[in-house]
Amino acid sequence: MSTESESSQKAPLAPGMVIGPDGKPCRSCTAFRSFAGMHKKKKPAGTSDGSAAAGAGGFAAATALAMTTAPTVETDPPRLPADCPPDVERLGRHTWTFLHTTVSYFAPQPTPHQKSSMLGLLNALPTLYPCGSCAGHLRDYMKSDPPERAVEQGREALELWLCKVHNEVNQRLGKDEFDCATVPQRWREGWPDGRCD
Ligand SMILES: Cc1cc2nc3c(=O)[nH]c(=O)nc-3n(C[C@H](O)[C@H](O)[C@H](O)COP(=O)(O)OP(=O)(O)OC[C@H]3O[C@@H](n4cnc5c(N)ncnc54)[C@H](O)[C@@H]3O)c2cc1C
């Protein structure tokens, strides 16, 4: 009987799947759509389960079904259920939410204790962030643009620093650049049109 880890090692790697330092597929470094269905046991022929095929774990099955029955219909990418371990995108989205919000509530004139706590948090990320390849990029970035000066200067400078860090990732992933002048509205005040109030 093969264990889950044995079967995941034998399974062919999906495009976009990142291997972690333990040699196994890394969920927190990979988008869910790239590994969805990899660990699913094959259903016996003739088993019909439309909801499973259309659901998160059955991307391969849903795609195969679409190819045999309706080749012109595109299937939506699978969605990671809310109570599953995060993929690289959910982990990133939630981490950015925490980081930008924390920085946006940082004191304009921080005390020595607030400064050292913030530096401890930011400098720990390249070591502790669960997506190893993301952490490696962040480590490189922080070598060329360390947070010390911005932390020393307080909230406004740190909001700009973190916005630049995030924009570097956006650029690397081919996403639009975020307008750093709008960070206070995005992360603390809400937008002038009142939709956040
Ligand atoms: C430290 C770190 C490193 C990462 N490295 C990688 C990586 O190497 N490879 C990878 O595939 N993924 C990486 N990610 C994840 C990636 O950045 C995204 O979080 C993920 O792709 C989901 O993107 P998203 O489009 O939902 O928006 P996100 O990029 O998660 O952004 C969330 C929200 O933040 C706001 N926002 C966007 N840019 C800025 C900005 N510059 N300043 C302020 N607010 C902004 C927008 O309103 C956006 O909707 C990393 C995440 C973190 C926290």
The ligand as an ORCA input file, in Angstrom:
! r2SCAN-3c Opt
* xyz 0 1
  C       6.434     38.551      0.640
  C       5.685     37.896     -0.508
  C       6.381     37.410     -1.597
  C       5.705     36.781     -2.640
  N       6.422     36.249     -3.669
  C       5.781     35.562     -4.640
  C       6.518     34.908     -5.673
  O       7.755     34.971     -5.709
  N       5.810     34.202     -6.606
  C       4.453     34.111     -6.574
  O       3.854     33.455     -7.433
  N       3.723     34.741     -5.617
  C       4.360     35.447     -4.653
  N       3.626     36.062     -3.669
  C       2.153     36.073     -3.763
  C       1.696     37.229     -4.692
  O       2.334     38.449     -4.356
  C       0.181     37.471     -4.605
  O      -0.200     37.619     -3.256
  C      -0.673     36.380     -5.226
  O      -0.262     36.158     -6.565
  C      -2.171     36.784     -5.232
  O      -2.270     37.985     -5.984
  P      -3.530     38.907     -6.047
  O      -3.660     39.308     -7.478
  O      -4.700     38.327     -5.365
  O      -3.153     40.262     -5.255
  P      -2.024     40.514     -4.208
  O      -0.736     40.775     -4.926
  O      -2.027     39.460     -3.162
  O      -2.470     41.901     -3.559
  C      -3.598     41.995     -2.685
  C      -4.133     43.402     -2.782
  O      -3.131     44.307     -2.383
  C      -3.259     45.536     -3.091
  N      -1.939     45.825     -3.641
  C      -1.379     45.321     -4.765
  N      -0.148     45.806     -4.921
  C       0.066     46.631     -3.873
  C       1.158     47.448     -3.490
  N       2.276     47.516     -4.213
  N       1.052     48.174     -2.352
  C      -0.085     48.147     -1.614
  N      -1.146     47.402     -1.926
  C      -1.070     46.652     -3.054
  C      -4.322     45.337     -4.146
  O      -5.509     45.984     -3.701
  C      -4.485     43.837     -4.193
  O      -5.793     43.462     -4.525
  C       4.287     36.680     -2.598
  C       3.597     37.178     -1.497
  C       4.274     37.782     -0.460
  C       3.512     38.290      0.749
*
